[in-house]
Amino acid sequence: MDEPFTLVEERPHPGPHHLFANVLDLTSGRTADHDLQYISALRSANPSLIVTASPAYNIPLRAFAAAGFASCELDTTTDSFASWRGFNPPALRQQRGTLAESVHFAKFHYVWRDEDFVLFTVGGMQYVLKERREGEGEFGPSGVTDELIQTVGDWLLSDQEVVWVFDGYWQRSKALYLEVMKATWDKVILDEAVKKDLTSVTNKFFSSKQVYEDLGVPWKRGLLFHGPPGNGKTISIKALMHTLLDRKDPIPTLYVRHAPNTYSIQAVFNRARALSPCMLILVSLAVVKPGRVPWLSMSGL
């Protein structure tokens, strides 16, 4: 005898897609060393090439190419590309801002001295692939890649009359250096006592390393420049940079325009430690939400 009713099981409607579920799933795994995974994958896919990993903050290959010493052509035909795009506020209110991009993943065809390389950038790491030459082992090192790294390092130190600027990655700015050398306190419209305090406090700090060590406190100090646009913050900072370069023991300055993520902040402080003692200027850091508030960090790090 047939049943008078047929039970139909109703499946719940999947509903709208929730990106949070994907984010939660992808960030809930155990921590792994991604660098080792990438190197292993590249070696497996390219057995005839030597894979060399190099942090971008230490050897900025793209900046070297941007300076005209190599070519770096984006390759989106054989692999993907991912980046953040944003807006950099202008240095002066009468100027326009600029578009900015922070590359998270990219593949490039890199050429230097008629040598061809494959360059991957993943976050702050660079992976350089080069064919193996006679006498070179499976795991390297690659003599040609090492020569490129040495050349970039020599280039970084070849011209001291520059200011290191971080704008998604480190680059050397000759133009900013020339602006700094033109900036003098007599051109700054501020109370003379304020100008004297700024130079005195800064010079005294950089001459007091032993005092900090004797007291057992970190050799660090910060200054916050606050005020509406046009009140002299930028010109005062440049004049202060000039003052530090005129010391018997010149103090370098690192100038940070845009650091949009955790890696960028790490790269900034890695460079600051490498150049210690130095003055670190945070002009438009992404974590500073309400407008442009210049911040100076003077440190022996």
C-alpha positions as CSV (number, residue, x, y, z in Angstrom):
1,M,0.0,0.0,0.0
2,D,1.4,3.4,-1.0
3,E,2.1,5.9,1.7
4,P,-0.4,8.7,1.7
5,F,2.4,11.3,2.1
6,T,5.9,11.7,0.7
7,L,8.5,13.3,2.9
8,V,10.5,15.9,1.1
9,E,13.6,17.1,2.8
10,E,14.1,20.8,2.3
11,R,17.7,22.0,2.2
12,P,18.4,25.3,3.7
13,H,19.1,28.2,1.3
14,P,22.9,28.9,1.2
15,G,22.2,32.6,1.7
16,P,24.6,35.4,0.7
17,H,28.3,34.9,0.5
18,H,30.2,36.0,3.7
19,L,33.8,36.9,3.0
20,F,34.5,36.6,6.8
21,A,34.1,32.9,6.6
22,N,36.9,32.7,4.0
23,V,39.1,35.0,6.0
24,L,38.6,33.0,9.2
25,D,39.3,29.7,7.3
26,L,42.5,31.0,5.7
27,T,43.9,32.5,8.9
28,S,43.1,29.7,11.3
29,G,45.8,27.3,10.3
30,R,49.1,26.6,12.2
31,T,51.9,29.1,11.5
32,A,54.3,27.9,8.9
33,D,57.5,29.3,7.4
34,H,56.2,30.5,4.0
35,D,59.6,31.4,2.8
36,L,60.8,27.8,2.9
37,Q,57.6,26.8,1.1
38,Y,58.1,29.3,-1.7
39,I,61.8,28.4,-2.2
40,S,60.9,24.7,-2.3
41,A,58.1,25.3,-4.8
42,L,60.3,27.4,-7.1
43,R,63.1,24.8,-7.0
44,S,60.7,22.1,-7.8
45,A,59.2,24.0,-10.7
46,N,62.6,25.2,-12.0
47,P,65.1,22.5,-11.5
48,S,67.7,24.1,-13.9
49,L,67.6,27.4,-12.0
50,I,69.2,28.6,-8.8
51,V,66.7,30.3,-6.4
52,T,68.1,33.1,-4.3
53,A,66.0,34.7,-1.6
54,S,66.8,38.3,-0.7
55,P,64.8,40.8,1.5
56,A,63.7,43.9,-0.4
57,Y,64.6,46.3,2.4
58,N,68.2,45.1,2.2
59,I,68.7,44.8,-1.6
60,P,65.9,46.8,-3.3
61,L,66.2,45.4,-6.8
62,R,63.2,47.3,-8.1
63,A,64.6,50.6,-6.8
64,F,67.9,49.8,-8.5
65,A,66.1,49.3,-11.8
66,A,64.0,52.5,-11.3
67,A,67.3,54.4,-11.0
68,G,68.1,53.2,-14.5
69,F,70.7,50.5,-13.8
70,A,68.6,47.6,-14.8
71,S,65.2,46.9,-16.4
72,C,62.3,45.3,-14.6
73,E,59.3,44.3,-16.7
74,L,56.1,43.1,-15.1
75,D,55.1,39.6,-16.3
76,T,51.4,38.9,-15.9
77,T,51.3,36.4,-18.7
78,T,52.8,33.5,-16.8
79,D,51.7,34.3,-13.3
80,S,49.4,36.5,-11.3
81,F,49.7,39.9,-9.7
82,A,48.3,41.4,-6.5
83,S,48.8,44.9,-4.9
84,W,47.2,47.6,-2.8
85,R,46.5,50.9,-4.4
86,G,45.9,54.0,-2.5
87,F,46.4,57.7,-2.2
88,N,49.4,59.7,-0.9
89,P,48.5,63.1,0.4
90,P,50.6,66.0,-1.0
91,A,53.7,67.3,0.9
92,L,52.3,70.8,0.6
93,R,48.6,71.7,0.6
94,Q,48.8,73.6,-2.7
95,Q,50.1,70.5,-4.5
96,R,48.1,67.4,-5.6
97,G,48.4,64.1,-4.0
98,T,49.6,61.0,-5.9
99,L,48.4,57.5,-6.4
100,A,50.5,54.9,-4.5
101,E,50.8,51.1,-4.9
102,S,52.2,48.5,-2.6
103,V,52.9,45.3,-4.5
104,H,52.2,42.0,-2.6
105,F,52.8,39.5,-5.4
106,A,54.4,40.0,-8.8
107,K,56.7,38.3,-11.3
108,F,59.2,40.3,-13.3
109,H,61.6,39.8,-16.2
110,Y,64.7,41.5,-14.8
111,V,67.7,42.3,-17.0
112,W,71.1,43.6,-15.8
113,R,74.3,43.8,-17.8
114,D,72.7,41.6,-20.5
115,E,71.9,38.9,-17.9
116,D,68.3,37.7,-17.7
117,F,66.7,36.9,-14.3
118,V,63.3,35.9,-13.2
119,L,62.3,38.0,-10.2
120,F,59.3,37.2,-7.9
121,T,58.3,39.6,-5.1
122,V,56.1,38.1,-2.4
123,G,55.4,40.6,0.4
124,G,58.8,41.9,1.5
125,M,60.8,39.0,0.0
126,Q,62.4,38.7,-3.4
127,Y,63.2,35.5,-5.1
128,V,65.7,35.7,-7.9
129,L,66.0,32.8,-10.4
130,K,69.0,32.4,-12.6
131,E,70.3,29.4,-14.7
132,R,72.9,27.3,-13.1
133,R,76.4,27.8,-14.5
134,E,79.3,25.3,-14.7
135,G,80.5,24.4,-11.2
136,E,77.5,25.7,-9.4
137,G,75.4,23.4,-7.2
138,E,71.7,22.8,-7.2
139,F,71.2,25.1,-4.2
140,G,73.6,27.7,-5.3
141,P,74.9,30.2,-4.7
142,S,74.6,31.8,-8.2
143,G,77.7,33.8,-9.0
144,V,75.8,36.1,-11.3
145,T,73.1,36.8,-8.8
146,D,75.6,37.4,-6.1
147,E,77.4,39.9,-8.4
148,L,74.0,41.7,-8.9
149,I,73.4,41.8,-5.1
150,Q,77.0,43.2,-4.5
151,T,76.5,45.8,-7.2
152,V,73.1,46.9,-5.7
153,G,74.8,47.1,-2.2
154,D,77.7,49.2,-3.6
155,W,75.1,51.5,-5.3
156,L,73.3,52.0,-2.1
157,L,76.5,53.4,-0.5
158,S,77.9,55.2,-3.5
159,D,76.2,58.5,-3.0
160,Q,75.8,59.8,0.5
161,E,74.1,63.0,-0.6
162,V,70.7,61.5,-0.6
163,V,67.8,60.9,1.8
164,W,66.3,57.5,2.2
165,V,62.6,57.7,1.6
166,F,60.1,54.9,2.3
167,D,57.0,55.0,0.0
168,G,55.9,51.3,0.0
169,Y,59.6,50.4,-0.5
170,W,62.9,52.1,0.2
171,Q,64.3,54.5,-2.4
172,R,67.0,57.2,-2.4
173,S,65.9,60.8,-3.1
174,K,68.4,63.2,-4.4
175,A,65.7,65.8,-4.8
176,L,64.7,65.7,-1.2
177,Y,68.4,66.0,-0.1
178,L,68.7,69.2,-2.2
179,E,65.6,70.6,-0.6
180,V,67.0,69.8,2.8
181,M,70.3,71.5,2.1
182,K,68.4,74.7,1.0
183,A,66.3,74.6,4.2
184,T,67.9,76.8,6.9
185,W,66.4,78.2,10.1
186,D,66.6,81.8,8.9
187,K,63.9,80.8,6.4
188,V,61.6,79.3,9.1
189,I,59.0,81.7,10.4
190,L,58.9,80.6,14.0
191,D,59.6,82.1,17.4
192,E,63.4,82.2,17.8
193,A,63.1,80.5,21.2
194,V,61.2,77.6,19.6
195,K,63.8,77.2,16.9
196,K,66.6,77.3,19.5
197,D,64.8,74.7,21.6
198,L,64.4,72.3,18.6
199,T,68.1,72.4,17.6
200,S,69.3,72.3,21.2
201,V,67.1,69.3,22.2
202,T,68.0,67.4,19.1
203,N,71.8,68.0,19.2
204,K,71.9,67.3,22.9
205,F,70.1,64.0,22.4
206,F,72.5,62.7,19.8
207,S,75.4,63.7,22.0
208,S,74.1,62.0,25.1
209,K,74.3,58.3,24.4
210,Q,76.6,57.7,27.4
211,V,74.1,59.4,29.7
212,Y,71.3,57.2,28.6
213,E,73.4,54.1,29.0
214,D,74.5,55.2,32.5
215,L,70.9,55.7,33.5
216,G,69.9,52.3,32.0
217,V,67.2,53.8,29.7
218,P,66.7,53.3,25.9
219,W,68.5,55.9,23.8
220,K,65.3,57.1,22.1
221,R,63.2,60.3,22.0
222,G,60.2,61.4,20.0
223,L,58.9,64.8,18.9
224,L,55.4,65.5,17.6
225,F,54.9,68.4,15.3
226,H,51.3,69.5,15.5
227,G,49.3,72.3,13.8
228,P,47.2,73.3,10.8
229,P,48.6,73.1,7.3
230,G,51.1,75.8,6.5
231,N,52.2,76.5,10.1
232,G,55.8,75.5,9.3
233,K,56.0,71.8,10.2
234,T,57.5,70.6,7.0
235,I,60.1,73.4,6.6
236,S,61.1,73.0,10.3
237,I,61.7,69.3,9.8
238,K,63.9,69.9,6.7
239,A,65.8,72.6,8.6
240,L,66.3,70.1,11.5
241,M,67.5,67.5,9.0
242,H,70.0,70.0,7.6
243,T,71.2,70.8,11.2
244,L,71.9,67.1,11.8
245,L,73.8,66.7,8.6
246,D,76.0,69.7,9.5
247,R,77.2,68.0,12.7
248,K,80.8,66.8,13.1
249,D,79.3,63.3,13.2
250,P,76.5,63.7,10.6
251,I,73.2,62.1,11.6
252,P,71.2,60.5,8.7
253,T,67.4,60.9,8.4
254,L,64.9,58.3,7.2
255,Y,61.8,59.8,5.6
256,V,58.6,57.7,5.7
257,R,55.8,58.9,3.4
258,H,53.6,55.8,3.3
259,A,53.8,52.5,5.2
260,P,50.4,50.8,4.7
261,N,50.9,47.4,6.4
262,T,52.8,45.5,9.1
263,Y,55.6,44.5,6.8
264,S,56.1,48.1,5.8
265,I,56.5,49.2,9.4
266,Q,58.9,46.3,10.0
267,A,61.0,47.3,7.0
268,V,61.1,50.9,8.2
269,F,62.4,50.0,11.6
270,N,64.9,47.4,10.2
271,R,66.4,50.2,8.1
272,A,66.4,52.5,11.1
273,R,68.3,50.0,13.2
274,A,70.8,49.5,10.3
275,L,71.5,53.2,10.1
276,S,71.5,53.9,13.9
277,P,71.9,56.5,15.2
278,C,69.4,58.3,13.0
279,M,66.3,60.5,12.9
280,L,63.2,58.7,11.7
281,I,60.4,60.9,10.3
282,L,56.9,59.5,9.9
283,V,55.0,61.9,7.7
284,S,52.0,60.0,6.5
285,L,51.9,56.6,8.1
286,A,48.7,54.7,7.5
287,V,48.1,54.2,11.2
288,V,47.9,58.0,11.6
289,K,44.3,58.4,10.6
290,P,43.4,62.1,11.3
291,G,45.4,63.9,8.6
292,R,49.1,64.5,8.4
293,V,50.8,64.6,11.7
294,P,54.6,64.7,11.3
295,W,56.4,62.6,14.0
296,L,60.1,62.5,14.6
297,S,61.7,59.6,16.3
298,M,65.3,60.1,17.3
299,S,67.0,56.9,18.3
300,G,70.1,54.9,18.7
301,L,67.8,51.8,18.2
